[in-house]
């Protein structure tokens, strides 16, 4: 990851199914590069159960990247395989890395049914069996007739899965674990044992499955040439799998292969435990920080801003934290909806973009807007903050998280980046001022608010301090008066 690396999540849940995303990303790359974006996280590129309507997480065929007539379409929601590969190469030519979204927890859309002995489990208490085992009819056989065994002749049957949530005979939802199988113990303890998530739950302990996913991983990474991976739903996958799979993929490709996992839990100790057991082979998204940002945005004037970084991944493991404000799952209407309110978005992005720790990710839905929900783009604000990160967010950091309503920090800048250094002050209530140290190198210099929320410039004294101020419920990002963004 480069200095001041910046990730862009290049999709949101409600994008139109017009097959244009890969082409659009190729066109946007040069503009985003100038703003400081160093990597693109792109959505799952393989064919899903809903064909070209699928966001990508309802995985049908990992080998179909928009190449075969399957699930009533050739392209995926985002385009064809050729357009996908062309996009990767075009984006990389701009000096931007591409991270692929990898989904190895579930499959959906089987081609045939099988009859299987299965036990039903309580949906909210996964250690509790409900009734006697029964023969169910499950969609568990995958033969991929449209692909005709190109790239792989592996076919899936019920033995390659642990369970399912649908009995075709009874046409009802119920979580079923196949006889002879067991839910994984080494997963998150939500619902007592949160192994099963959705669809056909893949048995990652099955030797044939492991062999196939290792083969597929090497094929996919070499064929696409991506620089890294985003790993979906790792809280439902035993840490041991990625602890071994990621080093094997790095060895096969000869790449560093940056990896970030999605472990959705508000308690940072769950994330810390997974990182440790996975031998720190990956980073994780800082869900606790996101939840703090969401909570603060929901109660203006009532949230203790001095604690907003407490018990977050970035405060405890900054080298393994990917910070974010919102994403495709927290946006309105989604199952993990926890949208950060608009008035607080500048606060949240200042915290993720302008501090020294963490690897920040900008959300497509914030940058371009979400037409489906009439959410306006925040491109103007984000362009400024992204430019400030790229040009000025360097040097030693001084913390001022010492007040219920008004908090801030400063960066002293460095010699490599001309006029670098900044001060951030934010308020969730009536505003105020704070004397903050920004460095004696700025003595006598005037600072202005790059966001335009503070009207009057301030002067740094001989000791390197400034009396910075902020108005009601806004953020002021103070930069040297000489800087033009």
N, C-alpha and C positions, 0 to 999 in steps of 0.2 A: 504494500500500500504506500502511495506517495505521500510526501509532506502535505498536511492539510487535505488529505484525501476526502472526497465527497461523492457519495453514492446517490443516484437518482433511481427511485422505484418507477419504472416506466409503464405503469398501467394502473387502472382502478377497476373495480368490479363491474361497473355498468358501461364499459366501452361498447360502442356499436359493433355488431358482428359483420363488419364490412371487409375483413381480410386486409386492412390497410396498415396495421400497426408496424409491421416490420419495415415497410417502405417509409412510413412517417418518421421512425426513429433514425433511419439513415439520413433523412433530410435535416433533422433537428440536432444532430451530433455536434456539428461545428459550432453552432451558437451556444450550446450548453458547455462545450469545452472551454470557450472563452470566459464563461462565468465561474469556472473552477471545477466543474463536474469531472471526476476521474473514473467513474465506473457506472455502468447501467445494470440494474437488476431487472431482467426481463421475465415475463410470465412463462409458465410451463408451455413448451413448444410442441407437445405431442397430442395425438388425437384423444379426445375425451368421449365419454358416453353420449354427450349431446352434440357430437360432431362439431360443426363450425359455430355452434352457439355456446360451446363449453368454455368457461374461463380457464380450464386446464387442470383443475384439481380432481375432477371425476375421471381419472385415468383409465383409458381403455388399452391403448397400444403404445408402449414406450418407444417403439421403433418407427412409428408413423409420425413424421414431423411435418405432415401436410404433403404427402407424396402419393397416397393410395386412396382409392375409392372405398372408404369405410365410414360407417355411421352417417351415410347419406351425404358425404362431402369428400372432396379431395383436400382443400385447404383446411387449416384450423381456423379458429376465430381471427387469428392474427395474420394469416397468409400461408404461402406454400413453403415447402422445404427450401427451394432455391432462394426465395426471398429472405428466409431466415438466415441462411448461410451468407448471402450477400450482405445482409444487414450487419452481421457479426464482423465481417471483414471490413466493411465500410466504416463502422464505428471504431474498430481497432486502429484503422488507418489514421483516425483523428487523435489517437493517443488515449482512447478511453477503453478501459477493460469492460468485458461483458461477463456477468454472472448469471448462470442458468438456474431456473427454479426446478429443483429435483423433488419428486413426489414418489416415495417408495413404501408408503404405509398401506395403501389401498388400491383396489382395482374395481371398476364398475363396467356394466354393459356386456356381460358374458354372452357367448354365442349359443350355448346350449345349457340345459339343466342337467343336474345329477341328483340322485336320491342318496341322502346322507343321514346317518344317525347323529343327533345333536341334542345338547342340553340347553335349556333356556335359562338365562340369568336375569336377575333384577337389573333394570336399566340404571338405577341410581346406587346400587350396592353390588358391585361386580363380583364379590365373593359369595353372594347368595344365589344358590341354584333354585329355580322355580319348577316344581313338578318333576315328573320322570322324563327320561330321554325318549325322543320320538324320531321317527323317520320324517325328514322334511324334504321338500323339493326346492333346490337352490340353483340359482344361476351362477355356476362355478366353472364352466368349461370355456376356455378361450383358445380358439384355433386361428383367428385372424385370417379368414379366407381371402380378404381383399389384398393382403400383403403376399400371400402365397409363399411363405417361408423365406422371403428375402431377408437378409441380415441375420436371421435366427430361425431355427426350426423348432425352438422350444414352444410347447403348448402347455397351458395351465389347466389343472383339474383341482378338485376339492382338497386333495391331500396337500396342496401348496398353500392352503389358507388355514387360518385358525377358526374363523367364524364369519357369520353373516347376520344381517338384520332383516331378512325377508324370507318368508316361506311362501312359495308360489302356490302350493296347494291350499293353504288357508288364507292366502292374500292378506296377510297382516304383518305389521312391523313387530319384531321381537328380537332381542339380542340372543343369538344362538352360538354356542361353542361346540365345534365338532368333537364327537367322541374320539378319544385318543389324543386330543389336543388340550392345551392349557393356556389360559391367559398368561402373558409375560409378567413375571414378578418385578423385574427391574425397570419399572416405568413410574410415572407420576402416581401419587396415592390419592388423587382426586377420584371420587366415586369408589374409593378403596383400592381399585386397581384399574387405572385408565389406559389399558392396552387397546381395547376396541374403540375405534372412532366412527367409521362409516364404511358402507359398501362391503366388499370382500376384503377382510383383513388379512394381509399377507403374513405368512409364517416365515419370518426371517431366520429361524433356526433350521429350517428344512435344507439339507445339503444341496438339493437340486436348485432350490430358489437362490441360495447364496451364490452358487456357481453362476447362475444366469444373471444375477444382478451385478456381479463382478465383471462378467463378460460385457453386459450392456453398458456399464459405466465406462469401461475402457473404450468401447466402440463410440459411444456418444461424445466423450470428451475429445478424442482424437479426431473424429469426423467434423465436429463443430468448431473446435479450436477455442472454446470459451476459456476465460481466465480464472473462473471461480464458480462457486455454487451457493445457492440459498437452499437450505434443507427444510422441507415442510414438516411440521408437526412432530418434532423430535421428542416431545414429552410422551408420545405414544410408542416410541421405539427405544428398545434397550440400548443404553449408551455403548455397549460393547460392539454393536454393529458398526457404527461410524468410527469408533476408535480404531478399528481394523481397516474398514473400507476406504477411508480418506487417505491414510498413508499408502495403501495399494494404488489408489488412483494417482497420487502424486508421483509415485515411482514409475507408473506406466506412462505418464505424460511428460515427466521431467519438469513440471511446473510447480510453483509455490501453491497454486490452487486455493486462493482465499476462500474460506467457507464460513457461512453464518447460519445458525440454526434458529428456528422459530420454536421457542419453549414458552407457551403462554401461561404465565403465572405471575401474580402480583407480588408474591413473596420472594425476595431475592435469594433466600437460602436454597430454594429449589433449583434456581439457575446455577448457583455456585456448586451445588452438589453434582449436577450434570456435567458441568465443565471439568470438575476434578476427576470424576469417574471416566470421562471421555478423554482424559489425558491432555486436555486443552488443545485438542486437534481442531477445534472450531471456535468461533466467536458466537455470541448469542445476541438477539435483539433485546434491548433494555426495556422490557415490558413494565417493570416497576416504575421507571422514570415516566413512561407514557401515562401510566395510571395517575401519577402525581400531577402531571400536566393537565390531564382531563379533570381531575378533582378540583384543582385550583381554578380551572376555567368555569366550573359550574357554580362557584360561590364567591363572587367578587367581594373583596374586603373581609372575608371570613376565613380564608386559608392562611396558615402560617408560612409565609414565603421563606423564612429562614430555614425551613426543614425540607424544602422541595427536592434537594439532592440526597437527602438521608436515605440509607438503605436501598440505593439503586446500584445497578451493575456497574455503571460508569464511575461511581464513587469508590467501589471496592475492587473492580477488575477492569480498569480503563483500557487495557490493551486487548480485552476480549469483549468489549461492549460496542454494539452498533446501536446508536441512539436514533430515535425517530419520534415524530410528533403524531402522525396518523398513518394508516395504511389501508389496503383494500379490505381488511377484515374489521377495522374499527369505523369505517365510513357508515353513514346512515343506512339503515335497512339490513345490515349484516349481523351475523350471529354474535359477533364480539363487539357490537357497536359501543363505542366509547369516544365519540367525536370530541375533539378539543374545540371549544367555542371560538368563534371568529375573533372576538375582542382580545383573546389571549394568544392567538396564533403568533403574533410578533414576539411575545414573551417566550413562548415555547421554542420558536426557531432561533432566537438569540441564545438560549441555553444550549441548544444542540449544535449550532453552527459556529458560535464565536468563542467557545471555551477550548482549552487545549486538549482535553481528554475525550476519548470516544471517537468513533467513526460514524459521522452523521449521515442520515438518509433523508432526502427530500421526497415527499410523496407527490406523484403525478396529479392526484385529485386536488391537492393544494395549489400546485403550480399552474395547471391548465384549467382547473375547475371541474365540477361534476355536473354535466348537463342534465342527467337523469333526475337529480335532486335540486336543480337550480342553485347550485353552490358556485359562487363566483370565483374566478381565478385570482390568486394572490401573487401573480407574477411580478408586479412592480415592487412590492415589498421584498419578495424573495430574491429578485435580481440584485437589489442593493445589498442584502445580507450575504449573498453568495460572493459578490465582488469583494465585499469587506473581508470575508473569510480568506479568499484567495490572496488578496494584496496586503492585508494589515493584521490579521489575527495570528501574531507570532510573539515570542518572548515570554519572559517570566510572568506568571499569573498571580495576582493578589486578590484575596477573597474578602467580600463584605456581605456575607449572609448572616446579618446580625440584627435584623429587625423584622417584625411581624409583617409589615407592609412594603417596605422599600429595601431592596437588596441589589447587589451589584458585584462587579469585579473589574479588574484592569489587566491589560497586557502591556508589557513594556516595549514590545517590538524587538527587532534585531537589526544588525548591520546589513544583512543580506537583502532585506526588503526596505526600500527607501520610504521614510515617513511611516513605517509600520508601528503598530501599537494602537490601543483603543481603550475606552472605558465604557462599560454598559451599566445603566441604572434602570431599574424597572419598578413599577408600583402596581399593586392590585387594589389600591384605595385612593386616598386623596392626594398622593404624591408627596414630594419632599426633596431633601438634598442630603448629600453625604460627602464628607471630605475623604478622598481616596488617593492613594499613592500610585502614580503612573510612571515615575522614574525621573531622576534629575536631568537626564538628557533632554527632557521636554521643558525645562525651566524657561519661563518667559514666552512660551508658545501659546497660541490661542487654539481652542478646540471648539468644534461645531457639532451639532447633532445631525448625523447623516440621514436620519429618518424624518427630520423636520418637525419633530414634536416639541422641541425646546427652541424658543425664539432667539434668545440671547446667547452669544458665545461666552466662554469662560477662559480665564488665563491660569496657566500652571505656575505655582510659586517657585521660589529658589530652591526649596527642599523637594521639589518633584510632586507636590500635592495639588489637587484641584478641588474646588467646591462644586461638584457636579450636581445637577438637579434634574428632576423628572416631574412631569405633570400627571394628572389623575389617570389611573388605569392604562398607562401607555409605557412604552420603552423608549429610552433615548440611547443611541449608540454614538458616543463621542469620539470623533477622529480629528486629526490635525487639520487645521484650517486650510493648509496648503493642498490637501488631497482633493482631487477631482475624480469622482467615480464615473 
